[in-house]
Amino acid sequence: ISQDPKLVIKKKGESVDLHCQYGDSTYIAMFWYQQKPQEGLKLMVYSTGAKDGDMEEEFKSWTLSREQITEATLTLSQPQVSDSAVYFCAASKA
């Protein structure tokens, strides 16, 4: 599994796109997590297929674009300083 870009530095208000891609299409479930300093992972969105995603309430300002099972882009159009964090993509077979 790979994520691009590895590091994002944006000015307040500039759109952010986080891309995730992997090679095995049998891994149909995709997860995105946010981790802030001194905190655990927070589930942002769970997706079970292309064009499908269940965004957690806290992250409704984000959008998930998943045209294929093996890749997706998570977008935040108006990021705030409070969105500074590490973001992780994960995939599983079920």
Phi, psi and omega in degrees: 000140179224149179236139176223143351286163179285327180224134179235127173235119183228154170280153178307130178094347177279135182300146179237131174240126176245125185248138178231138181213145175212167191261347187255107184286357174282348175271091188272337181270133178235141180232143170239136180234151173244139174226120176262159181307137177066018179233162175278180178288139175244126177292128178263310184208146177235126182233132182254004178179172179302139179064019182233137177191142180244097183282132176294149186307317182297339186245024182296344178284347176272156173232145178250128174245115182226086182281335179230157179300324189266007177205154180203158175232129177256127187235138172234115188279333180229070182294151177243165177304326181293349177274358177297122185187178169261136182242134183238139172252142177219159179220152176213166182283339180210000000 
